[in-house]
């Protein structure tokens, strides 16, 4: 992650005096150095993360029946509407199956009609005790069997109709066609390893980026909110910078935080969504996500005014007697060339801005009023 920031009124410069940076002051020397009074203000931070873009829906287009690929209606990269024909598989075999199923249905219906006639004939004979009840029961059972065969034949007809429908492959949604992996005349089947093509719906695109465990912890600690989702939604701007440096014109929003960290990378994935009204973005684009956060009532000090000793950051604070002492500060973020701090200084404290090389605890600083 790279952090770029701007800040609103960070330091109120109280007194300023010119001093040669080459001076190496001792503790009992008086030296003139620029000093500033720190005050709390609002700071805006911008965090940058590499990202990869995907369509909001990316689907594989695969055949649902086997056969010879007869026609291809689209070209690679073409935009298609939902329901638009994409491929045609030869349907002769499936039409024959439909015709056979239809004939079987007619035969089943005829058999059912004959069985019904037999039942109708036997009913009055049973009532007049001309034939036994058993004969009527047998006829009724035969009729029930023929009705079941009618339903079975109807299912075969419906199945054949579905297969005929599958021979014309249509776009399930609007989007852009990917690579075509088969040519007209090829045999296609349900077991093919490669899809016929892919379809990307890019009316809205999704930009995926990752936060390391430390970055994730920093966001949790630095931003107000009860959950990480709530904290991220406080971002005053979610923007996208494309690979060529162009800033994408439409703002985005954070809409997903993954449930856990990746065991291999130690990072957590976050998703931002962007409208793609003009179709400028495509699946596979890369760029950088920028998240803007405003932190209220924070103190910022120039990095040039700090010194680092064993991973601890210090400033030289000025006491009432105009003597300086090393003051440990707690850094929680960066704002441009400044550190944002959460401890060690308060509004009204004075610090040395420049020329701290060689400055020692107890050194006196002479100030000249402007």
Secondary structure, 3 states (H helix, E strand, C coil): CEEEEEECCCEEEEECCCCCCCCCCCCCCEEECCEEEECCEEEEEEEEEEEEEEEEEEEEECCCCCEEEEEECCCCCCEECCCCEEEEECCHHHHHHHHHHHHHHHHHHHHHHHHHHHHHHHHHHHHCCCCCHHHHHHHHHHHHHHHHHHHHHHHHHHHHHHHHHHCEEECCCCEEECCCCCCCCCEECCCCCCCCEEEEEEEEEEEEEEEEHHHHHHHHHHCCCCCHHHHHCCCCEEEEEECCCCECCCCEEEEEECCCCCCCCCEEEEEEEEECCCCCCCCCCEEEEEEEEEEEEEEEEEHHHEEEECCEEEEEEECCCCEEEEEEEEEEEEECCEEEEEECCCCCCEEECCCCCCCCCCCEEECCCC
